[in-house]
Amino acid sequence: METRKTVWITGASSGLGLHTAMAMRDDGWRVIAGARSFPEEEERDGMTLLKLDVTREESVRRFCERAKEISGSVDALIQCAGVLVLGSCEETDPEEYRRVIETNYLGMVRVNRAVLPLMREQGGGKIVMFSSINGLMGIPFQSAYTASKHAVEGYAECLRMEVSPFGIQVMLVEPGDHRSGSDLYRAHAAAMTESSPYAKEYESAIAVIHHDETNGSDPDRLGRKIAKTLDRKRIPFRKRIASPDQHLAVYIHRLLPFPLNAAILRKYYIKS
């Protein structure tokens, strides 16, 4: 009898992480899911839930040790943990930047450092890291999130080159807007009040961002695409999952001079 493949997933309590975890479960994978809001250990909805705070080394160590005890191996790791702070570059505090970077980028680094020795020992594995369209281009008032995802993009390129001799594959998932997520993970910078010099433009951009997310793509479809991709022997390095207009925005960003591209984006997000 063929042994069921195992996937470990971070940030699996809500948003795209939750939808990906459910899709992997439905695809026949054994899912060990981690999130800060989970109990220490629980079997629920056909998945094993373990407490995991990717910003803390000790939490990452405990999660990986217990997950290995449960599964014996890790065929795939999917990293979805993420937070967002909206605000102007001028008024977003360094501590607010740090909180986003700690989760979105350094959280992935911590988990990879713990999992890579296991994958090397077993002779291979697949690592999937959630980037974003924002990892390819910036938009107004999302500098903290954009910076974290640009860091993930560059880090993943280095990681792929280093681990390929060990049979370890790396994939970046670059989602566009999807109908998912929680406002708990979408904070506003403390300084973004009505007295901010950016207040009017900020409110315009936030309204557009909210509209695009509310009317975004189906997160279940994204989960199924990731599951289908991981069923393949070889996975691509980049997989962008977005609407046609967001694919077009990435192509335009690559082709047009920055001043022209910036003018287009500013006009889209900031209504006069």
C-alpha positions, 0 to 999 in steps of 0.5 A: 500500500502506498504511504500517504504523502505528508505536508506541513503548512504554516499560517493555516488558521485563516485566509489562503493558508486555510484554503490551501490546507483544506485543498491538500487534505482533499487531495489525499495528503496528510496535513499537519497545520500550524498557526498561532491561534491553534491549540497545542495539538488537536485533530480537526476536520481531517487535519492535525493542528499544532500551535506555531508562532513563526516569529519565535525560534522555540515555537518553530522547534517544537512544531517541527519536532512534534510534526516529525514524530507524527509523520516521520517525514515531510514531503512538502512544506507550504509557508503561508503565515503572513500579516499586513500593516497599511500606512504611508512610508513616512508614518509607518513606524520601524516597529510596525515594519519589523512586525511584518518582516518578522512574520512574512520573511524571517518566519519563513527563514526560521521554518526553512532552517528547521526543515531543511536538515530533515529534507536533506536527510530524507533525500528531497522534498518540496518547499512552497513559499507564499509571495504575492503580486506585491513581491513583484511590484509596489502599490501605495501604502503597502510598503511594509508588506511589499518589502517583506514579499520582495525579500521572500522573492530574492531569498527564494532564488538563493535558496533554490540554487543552494538546495537543488543538489539535495533533491529539494525543490522550491516554488514561489506562489504569487497570488493576486487578490483573493476573497479570503483573510481576516482583518486581524492580520490587516492592521493600519499604522498607528499614525494613519489618522485624520490628521495625517497629511496623507489621509485623503489619498490613504482613504482612497487607496484603502477603499480600492484595496478593500474592493479588490480583495472583496471581489477577488478570485476564489481561494478554494481554486487557488488551493486546488491549483497548489495541490495539483501542482504539488502532485507533479514530480517537478514543480515550477519555481514561480506560480502566479495565481491571479486574475487576467488584469493582475497578470497584465499589471505585472507585464506592464510593470516589467515593460514600461518605464517606471515613471509611466508605470507609477503614474498608472498605479497611482491613478488606479489607487488614488482617486482625485 
